[in-house]
């Protein structure tokens, strides 16, 4: 009896420890990410399962750096950029981040609306999109930070449904183990583009800003003044590591689900999350379909507050306005107005002819341009004694390797994406010229 109580109390302490890292990891598996993972599984079966293992150290290292920057400097990543770097760097990050995040929000809202329509066909998808937008806006504005953090934290439990879905279908565990630990590489454009999509989804710049800013929020809500020490840093690392491993686990099981059920069922093209959910129904049964759909809505409810919140932190810190989810609306009007505008702009994409797929393409390009630069800056900040004091990374060689590895991978991914993108988009322009197509030529080198 005592051992049960002891285990329960240990779990309770660990659960209490979890916070920003867990939410950040869960928000990385947003509806847009689920669409990418679903396409990877449907197109190539289990061939991309190994990417979940590769992605974890990259995600964990960069998010730990961002969290530590927030804890040590007591300001978000934008505030640090503003204080120590040339203004053009800051403004360029803002210029690329705003449209990328809004487009990401729009794609997620559309995905949630479409899945809502699958569950309740009598209600149009656009109505669901409006309902979700209004509900999220109300929760973000009227709930204090601690309650928002608690809601997001418990919402992460919804993602556990993805760990159940694959086992509703007969699995070849030997093939799964082989695909997990023995990487498969195919040197063709479609496979490389899938790898780029997966890495681009896991390495999202908005998460860098969110992680740093929300760590500052967490410190503000400590019962008394807390000095950042080894214990605080250790707890942060545990939180981030668990969050990123949880994110990777969800990614793994989504690829596993679509890689076994859809790929073997002859369905190799998935463009949206609702297509993935609908395709599962005849092959894996109603329960698999229902759980997958519920997971999409749950991840959207986690990811959209993170997306809109990170954008608001970026803008308000840039211009020195009052900001923080711990403040009431009248105390930080600009902060909440920016959140509202980002949600409404994201919702409006459904009505101006920008489909979720187009939004994802634009977002991937913008993230691909900003991620390598931001990673290099974060690595520089983390190893800079002037900015981080005694909390600069002690093992510079190790973390420098992690950061450089991450940076090089991101640069390569961005370069490959641009190479593939130019080819695809140029063909699209030649074969089907439309005014919107020239946007691609304007931004691709």
Secondary structure as GFF3:
##gff-version 3
##sequence-region A 1 445
A	DSSP	alpha_helix	2	17	.	.	.	ID=ss1
A	DSSP	alpha_helix	20	28	.	.	.	ID=ss2
A	DSSP	alpha_helix	31	44	.	.	.	ID=ss3
A	DSSP	alpha_helix	51	73	.	.	.	ID=ss4
A	DSSP	alpha_helix	77	84	.	.	.	ID=ss5
A	DSSP	alpha_helix	87	119	.	.	.	ID=ss6
A	DSSP	alpha_helix	125	142	.	.	.	ID=ss7
A	DSSP	alpha_helix	145	155	.	.	.	ID=ss8
A	DSSP	three_ten_helix	156	160	.	.	.	ID=ss9
A	DSSP	alpha_helix	161	165	.	.	.	ID=ss10
A	DSSP	three_ten_helix	166	168	.	.	.	ID=ss11
A	DSSP	alpha_helix	173	181	.	.	.	ID=ss12
A	DSSP	alpha_helix	189	202	.	.	.	ID=ss13
A	DSSP	alpha_helix	205	220	.	.	.	ID=ss14
A	DSSP	alpha_helix	230	257	.	.	.	ID=ss15
A	DSSP	pi_helix	258	262	.	.	.	ID=ss16
A	DSSP	alpha_helix	263	264	.	.	.	ID=ss17
A	DSSP	alpha_helix	273	284	.	.	.	ID=ss18
A	DSSP	alpha_helix	286	319	.	.	.	ID=ss19
A	DSSP	three_ten_helix	329	331	.	.	.	ID=ss20
A	DSSP	alpha_helix	333	348	.	.	.	ID=ss21
A	DSSP	three_ten_helix	349	351	.	.	.	ID=ss22
A	DSSP	alpha_helix	356	382	.	.	.	ID=ss23
A	DSSP	alpha_helix	385	388	.	.	.	ID=ss24
A	DSSP	three_ten_helix	389	391	.	.	.	ID=ss25
A	DSSP	alpha_helix	396	431	.	.	.	ID=ss26
A	DSSP	three_ten_helix	435	437	.	.	.	ID=ss27
A	DSSP	alpha_helix	438	443	.	.	.	ID=ss28
###
